[in-house]
Amino acid sequence: MRYSLLMLLCISFNLSLVAQAFRQEPASDFKLPTQNGDSISLSQFRGKVVLLDFWASWCGPCRIANKHLVKIYPNYKNKNIVFLSISLDEKQADWLSAVKKDKLNWTQLIDTKAWNSPVAAAWDVNSIPATFLIDQEGNVVARNLMGAALESGIDKLLKL
């Protein structure tokens, strides 16, 4: 009994560290290529809420998280929000295959430097999936929200 309670407390503590709110820190800008070869920067979405998602085709938990994003995307695609995913795949073919298979219909970017990515380093991404909510003024307001907490965070920023 004591062991179960201790495990529950440890899990709760770890979850509270993973899904943490920020003090509205300015988002670090970047510019990365899309699957079409165009470059997109984060700053061009100023004035919109941004859901920034780091993932990779080889990451099992990322692929599971993609299913949730695919499910909620239609609810938000016509609102003042941009879903923006950055793959940390080294091989563009693997990334493109996963984008197609998972039906990721929002803006997809790639940094083939993977874990050596300066963008991932600037965003302090140590594990994936990693999500960030950025407000209309370009400030990071939440990190690593999943499931209902992610939807609630988006709704709050969109004032839904």
C-alpha positions in Angstrom: 0.0 0.0 0.0 2.8 2.4 1.0 4.7 1.6 -2.2 1.6 2.3 -4.4 1.0 5.7 -2.7 4.7 6.6 -3.1 4.5 5.6 -6.8 1.4 7.7 -7.3 3.1 10.7 -5.7 6.2 10.3 -7.9 4.0 10.0 -11.0 2.0 13.1 -10.0 5.2 15.1 -9.3 6.7 14.0 -12.7 3.5 14.9 -14.6 3.5 18.4 -12.9 7.0 18.9 -14.1 6.3 17.9 -17.7 3.1 20.0 -18.2 4.3 23.3 -16.8 3.2 26.8 -17.5 5.7 29.5 -18.3 5.9 33.1 -17.2 5.2 34.3 -20.8 8.8 34.1 -22.0 9.4 35.5 -25.5 9.5 32.7 -28.1 12.8 32.1 -29.8 12.4 32.7 -33.6 13.6 30.2 -36.2 13.4 29.6 -39.9 13.1 26.0 -41.2 12.1 24.3 -44.5 8.7 22.8 -45.3 8.0 19.7 -47.3 7.7 22.0 -50.3 11.1 23.5 -49.8 9.8 26.9 -48.7 11.1 28.3 -45.5 8.9 29.4 -42.7 9.8 31.4 -39.6 7.9 31.4 -36.3 7.7 35.2 -36.3 5.5 35.3 -39.4 2.6 34.0 -37.2 2.7 36.9 -34.8 -0.9 37.8 -34.0 -2.0 34.1 -33.9 -1.9 31.5 -31.3 0.8 28.8 -32.2 0.9 25.2 -31.2 4.5 24.3 -31.7 5.2 20.5 -31.7 8.6 18.8 -31.9 8.5 15.2 -33.1 10.2 12.5 -35.3 9.0 9.6 -37.4 11.0 7.1 -35.4 9.5 8.3 -32.0 6.6 6.0 -30.9 5.2 8.4 -28.3 5.3 11.1 -31.0 3.3 9.0 -33.4 0.7 8.4 -30.7 0.5 12.1 -29.9 0.1 12.8 -33.6 -3.2 10.9 -33.5 -4.6 13.3 -30.9 -3.4 16.3 -32.9 -5.1 14.9 -36.0 -8.3 14.5 -34.0 -8.4 18.0 -32.6 -7.0 19.9 -35.6 -10.3 20.2 -37.5 -11.8 21.9 -34.4 -9.2 24.7 -34.6 -8.1 25.0 -38.2 -10.5 27.9 -39.0 -9.7 29.7 -35.7 -6.8 32.2 -35.0 -4.3 29.4 -34.3 -1.5 27.8 -36.3 -0.4 24.2 -35.7 3.3 24.0 -36.5 5.3 20.8 -36.3 9.1 20.4 -36.4 10.5 17.0 -37.2 13.9 16.0 -35.8 14.3 13.4 -38.5 17.7 13.1 -40.2 16.2 11.6 -43.3 13.6 13.7 -45.2 12.1 10.6 -46.8 11.3 9.1 -43.4 9.7 12.4 -42.3 7.6 12.7 -45.4 6.4 9.1 -45.2 5.3 9.7 -41.6 3.6 13.0 -42.4 1.6 11.1 -45.1 0.8 8.0 -43.0 -0.2 10.0 -39.9 -2.3 12.5 -42.1 -0.6 15.6 -40.7 -2.4 18.3 -42.6 -1.0 21.3 -41.0 2.4 23.1 -41.5 5.3 20.6 -41.3 8.9 21.7 -40.9 12.1 19.6 -40.6 15.5 20.1 -39.1 17.7 17.3 -40.4 20.3 18.1 -37.8 18.0 16.1 -35.4 19.4 16.2 -31.9 22.1 18.7 -33.0 19.4 21.1 -34.1 20.0 24.7 -33.0 16.3 25.2 -33.0 15.7 22.3 -30.6 18.5 23.6 -28.4 17.1 27.1 -28.3 13.8 25.6 -27.3 15.4 23.4 -24.6 13.9 20.2 -26.2 15.5 17.3 -24.5 12.9 14.7 -25.3 10.0 14.4 -27.8 7.2 14.8 -28.3 7.5 18.4 -26.9 4.8 20.9 -27.3 4.6 24.6 -26.7 1.7 27.1 -26.7 2.6 30.6 -27.9 0.2 33.5 -27.4 -0.7 36.1 -30.0 2.1 38.4 -28.8 4.8 35.7 -29.4 5.2 34.6 -25.8 5.5 30.9 -24.7 2.8 30.4 -22.1 2.8 26.6 -21.7 5.0 23.6 -22.4 4.3 19.9 -22.9 0.5 20.0 -22.5 -1.2 16.8 -23.7 -4.7 15.6 -24.3 -7.5 17.6 -22.6 -5.0 19.9 -21.0 -3.7 20.9 -24.4 -7.2 21.6 -25.7 -8.0 23.6 -22.5 -4.8 25.7 -23.0 -5.7 26.4 -26.6 -9.3 27.3 -25.7 -8.0 29.7 -23.0 -5.7 31.5 -25.5 -8.4 31.7 -28.1 -11.0 32.7 -25.5 -13.4 29.9 -26.5 
